[in-house]
Amino acid sequence: MVQIAYIGLGKIGYEIALHIANKLKKDGEPPLLAYNRTISKAQELAEQSGQHVTVADTLQQVAQEADVIFSCLFDDAAVQAIIGGQLIGSGLLKKGTVIVEQATIAPETAAAVAAQATQAGVIYLSCPVMGAPPRARQGLLIPLLSGGTAADRQNVRRHYIDGVFGKTVLDVGDDVGAALRLKLCGNYFVFALIESVAEGLTLGEAAGVGQENVKALVDTLFANTPFVDYSQRMVDESYNDQVKFSLDGAQKDTQHIMGLANQVGADLPLTKVFQKHLATLQNQRGNSDVAAVVGVLRESAGLPFDLKKQD
Ligand SMILES: NC(=O)c1ccc[n+]([C@@H]2O[C@H](COP(=O)([O-])OP(=O)(O)OC[C@H]3O[C@@H](n4cnc5c(N)ncnc54)[C@H](OP(=O)(O)O)[C@@H]3O)[C@@H](O)[C@H]2O)c1
C-alpha cells in the first residue's frame, strides 16, 4: 500500500488535505499521514475526516513512512527549511518518494530544492494552486503542475489531484519552475483585479453614486468572476473578521512577481501601485485580509477607512 502524507495544514493545505483524506477513505487506502507545525490543526483534520488521518508527531516519521508527500507551506524559507532541510536533508526518505509542493514560491527556490531531491533519489514536483480557501473547500482549485517527468505528473494527477481537489489541472511540463512562473502570472491578474475593484468602489462612493450601486453593477457586468467576491468582501467589510488571503501572502507574491518581471525585463506598473497600497495597509493595520486595501484607497479620497460603523 502506498502511504500518502500532507505537510502544512494552513488555510489552503487543510482543505486540500481533507479532500485527499476523503478520497483515500473512499478507495479503502490507508489514512493520510498529516503533519503541521501547530499540531492541533492535524488533530482537527483527523476529527473532521472521520479519523482517516494519522497525526504525525515529527517530520522524521513522515520521511520514514511516506511514498508521496504533498506540502503547502507558506514561503520560500519554510520550503527550504522543511522540505530541503528536514525532509530531503535527513537522508531518511525512501528512494523514489514523490514530493508535491503547493506553496507559491520563487521558481529558483523550487529548482534548487528539486536539484537536492534528485541527488537524494527522490522526485520533486511544483503544484501551486489558483483559488481561495472557499474554492479549495469545494474542490474547485486550479492546480498548475510541473517538474519530474510526464509519467510522474500523470501518476499524481490521476490518483490525488484530478477530481480530488483540482478542477482544471494545467500541466506545464518538466521544468519545475514553469508552474510557479505561471502561478505568478495568475496572481498578477488577481492583484490587478483587487486593485481595480478597490479603486472603482472608492470612485463610486466618493462621486456620490454609492459603493452599493457600484457593487450591483459589478455583480451584473462581471457575474461569476472574482470581481464579485472581492467587491462583496470590500463592501461588507468582512476583511475585518476573516483573513482569506493574507496581506503577508500578497506581499510575498508581489515580490516574486516583481522578481520575475525584473529578470525578464517586463515593466508591471499595476503591480507597483498595488505593492505601494499594500505597504500602506501594512503600516496602518498590520497583517489582515488583502481586501482591506480598499480602506487605503478610501482614505486617499478623503473617506474613512471603514464605511460601515464598527460595533
Ligand atoms: N490563502 C489563499 O487564498 C491562497 C491561494 C492560493 C495559494 N496560496 C499559497 O499557498 C501557500 C499557503 O497559504 P495559506 O494561505 O494556506 O497560508 P497559511 O494559512 O499561513 O499556512 C501556512 C502553513 O505553513 C506552515 N508553516 C509556515 N512556516 C513554517 C515553518 N517555518 N515551519 C513549519 N511550518 C511552517 C504553517 O504552519 P502553522 O499552522 O504552524 O502556522 C501552515 O501550515 C502560500 O504559499 C500561499 O501563497 C494561498
The ligand as a Gaussian input file, in Angstrom:
#p B3LYP/6-31G(d) Opt

LIG

0 1
 N       -4.835000      31.666000       1.030000
 C       -5.008000      31.715000      -0.271000
 O       -6.020000      32.258000      -0.783000
 C       -4.000000      31.066000      -1.205000
 C       -4.413000      30.756000      -2.503000
 C       -3.506000      30.131000      -3.375000
 C       -2.216000      29.854000      -2.951000
 N       -1.826000      30.191000      -1.678000
 C       -0.431000      29.868000      -1.285000
 O       -0.477000      28.664000      -0.525000
 C        0.543000      28.708000       0.493000
 C       -0.121000      28.551000       1.865000
 O       -1.032000      29.639000       2.021000
 P       -2.061000      29.682000       3.232000
 O       -2.967000      30.822000       2.964000
 O       -2.612000      28.316000       3.449000
 O       -1.044000      30.065000       4.411000
 P       -1.186000      29.824000       5.977000
 O       -2.623000      29.688000       6.359000
 O       -0.367000      30.891000       6.617000
 O       -0.486000      28.398000       6.209000
 C        0.901000      28.247000       6.091000
 C        1.300000      26.835000       6.507000
 O        2.736000      26.755000       6.516000
 C        3.176000      26.342000       7.831000
 N        4.464000      26.989000       8.085000
 C        4.822000      28.260000       7.812000
 N        6.101000      28.486000       8.167000
 C        6.561000      27.315000       8.673000
 C        7.804000      26.903000       9.204000
 N        8.844000      27.728000       9.273000
 N        7.913000      25.626000       9.634000
 C        6.859000      24.778000       9.569000
 N        5.661000      25.108000       9.068000
 C        5.510000      26.364000       8.632000
 C        2.077000      26.798000       8.776000
 O        2.139000      26.088000       9.989000
 P        1.338000      26.642000      11.289000
 O       -0.087000      26.194000      11.132000
 O        2.032000      26.007000      12.433000
 O        1.488000      28.151000      11.270000
 C        0.848000      26.459000       7.926000
 O        0.593000      25.076000       7.959000
 C        1.264000      30.056000       0.343000
 O        2.430000      29.891000      -0.384000
 C        0.233000      30.912000      -0.407000
 O        0.862000      31.927000      -1.156000
 C       -2.702000      30.762000      -0.784000

